[in-house]
């Protein structure tokens, strides 16, 4: 043994050849030359020199053959080998053994591509009349181990049928190779029979002819259909030998993520995934791949939307939650992709030992990606529909999309809707319970106008942004919501009442979470409505209470009635009497302070002095605009000051209405008094002037005229007092207040 | 001198036994002599991939030759 160690590799090779073939040295010259050439050209190994990996592979191999005991035995042996440390290149030996390993169940070993047959041919080259070109792939020396096995597998499948048929055609039904219908073992027979396989000399781009030649052989030699049939479908499954299904599947996995594959690329002008037309593919594969590539297109669309909008800060909370929901869906999709990828990896590791087809065919992909495709389609359509919307609009769009009969789609949309409307509901609850509005991106349907001061808070500051009202909240509810928040703000700012919302609302604020939002939609009518109604009722009641108690709203209303609407008769009478001498002067000579003094005198002299000082101090004289030629009567008016919350109720327009009414009533009253005086004078004078019969006709006319006027005034006053409800009762006021609030 | 050599020989023999056992497990079809040659080749640094392909080809050729002979005869 020691002597042998020094032998050169050549010698060793030669002795190996002799040993294996069992021939003498002279006969194996051919093989020896070949061996030398192969070894010489393939000097460096192309795989990892990892002993551990190789031993793992061996074990896996054994396990696959269900020989667990043998696997354990192998581990033992390997361990022993490692301890012995005689060998320097253990991995090399192990790899050799692995590659020479044969499954005892298989009828024959996996023989590499038959191109070598051409070199070993002993028989004369027979013309290959049926299929010269079915190895479109040039059979270079084997590269990495799995690739080679895949190549061997692919092409061997392609050839087995042909070679078997070839065998038949040449030799008749003579020797029936045992594995005619199966394994590549038939190749051995076929090759030797046929001799020169032109595959070695076939040019690389033989694919078109390969595809053309493929249908030819079945028509060629009339082999029995039995070997034909099982082989044909397999060939179609492979497509042309150039692009195997496995390669397509790999490509598609990239396309699913939006990355261009080797054969399937995104063509921007048409905005679709196109299979490179130069690539040789049979039509069915091409179609199937196109169908699967749609998934990549959908994914790209959704991805583009989320990417562009997730960085857009001005998109608002609702939009961002929408993007987050889409992202979640995409994550699920990626998970599926990684599972598929892992499947392919597993096969790679195990080599394509088992089975004719890899377990990940295009058909399987079609089936597995059907559900994700439907989901992605829905999402892509949703994305399209929601382009350019934000805030409540976006929520409305998503909600509109949920009105479909398909339960899966509906569930998906509901889920997204829950997530999307969560910010809106957040806003809502904060607005209802706290009166706070923190809406930087203008997404909520209540808008606040920051330029408005507190005196106009109730009317102008808060408004509804109609475009942002989601479609699942009716206009009515939206108005109520607005009112609630407005009331709270009003209480806080104008009434200076900072009671915490907990006191106002006995019901506590519910913890809001996204789950809350989704539950909301299952019971939109019930729970949500009741919440809003409860909040509305409580807040309004509290507001009214505050207004009435703290600010005596009702009293002010009454006071208005008494003074501005001439309800307090004695005071008005007295005031008029006192003002008569003053107001006959020209308007320009009137001074406000004089008139105010008179007013106060009148107040003190009548029942008005028993009113609360709060009211009395608001009573004032107001001089209207002076036009030339006016007397005092034209410019005089009473006024009632209001401020604070009462001013919100009695707005300026309201007050001006009151003043106009006052004016009208005042003048009517004045006319009445004047007429009464005239009548008084007439009555008195009638007695005195009885002695002057010349005047009786004139006097009679005057009487009649005066009576008519009095009558007219009386009718009008009756009308004003009773028909036009100027003086309203307190109960009516109560009803009116709720309307006002 | 003899003992280290003999221990060496023992170790070598043991290794070869282990390898033969492995090869039998994996059903490679190599007998002792071929295996020994292969081991030597590998130890000299030959690429095992190439070697294995050569061996496979040799086997196949020998089989086909045998079959041919059996056919002809």
Contacts between the chains, C-beta under 8 A, distances in Angstrom:
chain1	res1	chain2	res2	distance
A	1	B	9	7.5
A	1	B	12	6.8
A	1	B	36	7.7
A	4	B	36	7.7
A	4	B	40	6.8
A	5	B	40	6.5
A	7	B	40	7.4
A	9	B	41	6.0
A	9	B	44	5.7
A	9	B	46	6.2
A	12	B	37	5.2
A	12	B	40	5.8
A	12	B	41	5.3
A	12	B	44	7.9
A	13	B	41	7.2
A	13	B	54	7.7
A	15	B	37	5.9
A	16	B	34	6.3
A	16	B	37	4.7
A	16	B	38	7.1
A	16	B	41	7.5
A	16	B	54	8.0
A	16	B	55	7.4
A	16	B	58	7.5
A	17	B	58	5.9
A	19	B	31	7.7
A	19	B	33	5.6
A	19	B	34	4.9
A	19	B	37	6.9
A	20	B	34	6.1
A	20	B	55	6.5
A	20	B	58	4.4
A	20	B	59	5.9
A	20	B	62	6.2
A	21	B	58	5.7
A	21	B	61	6.5
A	21	B	62	4.1
A	21	B	65	7.3
A	22	B	62	6.3
A	23	B	62	7.8
A	31	B	57	7.6
A	31	B	58	5.9
A	31	B	61	6.1
A	34	B	54	7.6
A	34	B	57	7.2
A	35	B	54	4.4
A	35	B	57	7.8
A	35	B	58	7.3
A	38	B	50	5.3
A	38	B	53	6.2
A	38	B	54	5.4
A	38	B	57	7.9
A	39	B	46	6.0
A	39	B	47	6.9
A	39	B	50	4.8
A	39	B	51	6.7
A	39	B	54	6.5
A	41	B	50	7.8
A	42	B	47	5.4
A	42	B	49	6.5
A	42	B	50	3.8
A	42	B	53	7.9
A	43	B	47	5.8
A	43	B	50	7.7
A	44	B	47	6.5
A	45	B	47	4.8
A	45	B	48	6.6
A	45	B	49	5.6
A	46	B	49	6.8
A	47	B	49	7.1
A	58	B	26	6.8
A	61	B	26	7.6
A	62	B	25	7.3
A	62	B	26	7.7
A	70	B	25	5.3
A	73	B	21	7.9
A	73	B	25	6.4
A	74	B	22	6.4
A	74	B	25	5.6
A	74	B	26	7.8
A	77	B	18	5.1
A	77	B	21	5.6
A	77	B	22	5.2
A	77	B	25	7.6
A	78	B	22	7.6
A	80	B	14	7.8
A	80	B	18	5.3
A	81	B	15	6.6
A	81	B	18	5.2
A	81	B	19	7.4
A	81	B	22	7.9
A	84	B	11	5.8
A	84	B	14	6.1
A	84	B	15	5.2
A	84	B	18	7.3
A	86	B	11	5.2
A	86	B	12	5.6
A	86	B	14	8.0
A	86	B	15	4.4
A	87	B	15	6.2
A	87	B	39	7.2
A	87	B	43	6.6
A	88	B	43	5.8
A	89	B	42	5.3
A	89	B	43	5.8
A	89	B	45	7.1
A	92	B	42	4.1
A	92	B	43	7.8
A	92	B	46	7.8
A	92	B	48	4.6
A	93	B	19	6.5
A	93	B	38	7.4
A	93	B	39	6.0
A	93	B	42	5.3
A	93	B	48	7.4
A	94	B	22	7.9
A	95	B	48	4.4
A	95	B	49	7.2
A	95	B	52	7.5
A	96	B	38	6.0
A	96	B	42	6.3
A	96	B	48	4.3
A	96	B	51	6.1
A	96	B	52	5.3
A	96	B	55	8.0
A	97	B	19	7.7
A	97	B	22	5.8
A	97	B	23	5.6
A	97	B	26	5.4
A	97	B	28	5.7
A	98	B	26	7.1
A	99	B	48	7.1
A	99	B	49	7.0
A	99	B	52	3.8
A	99	B	53	7.9
A	99	B	56	7.9
A	100	B	23	7.7
A	100	B	26	7.2
A	100	B	28	3.8
A	100	B	29	7.1
A	100	B	30	6.7
A	100	B	52	5.6
A	100	B	55	6.2
A	100	B	56	7.1
A	101	B	26	4.1
A	101	B	27	6.5
A	101	B	28	5.9
A	102	B	26	7.6
A	102	B	27	4.8
A	102	B	28	6.7
A	102	B	29	6.7
A	103	B	27	7.4
A	104	B	27	5.3
A	109	B	56	7.1
A	109	B	59	7.5
A	111	B	56	6.6
A	111	B	60	5.4
A	112	B	53	6.1
A	112	B	56	6.0
A	112	B	57	7.2
A	116	B	57	5.1
A	116	B	60	7.8
A	120	B	57	7.0
A	120	B	61	4.9
A	120	B	64	7.9
A	122	B	65	7.0
A	122	B	68	7.3
A	123	B	68	7.5
A	141	B	50	8.0
A	141	B	53	7.6
A	142	B	49	7.0
A	142	B	53	6.0
A	145	B	49	7.2
A	174	B	71	7.6
A	175	B	67	7.7
A	175	B	71	5.9
A	188	B	60	5.6
A	188	B	63	6.2
A	188	B	64	5.4
A	188	B	67	7.7
A	189	B	64	7.3
A	189	B	67	6.8
A	191	B	64	7.2
A	192	B	64	3.9
A	192	B	65	7.9
A	192	B	67	7.2
A	192	B	68	6.1
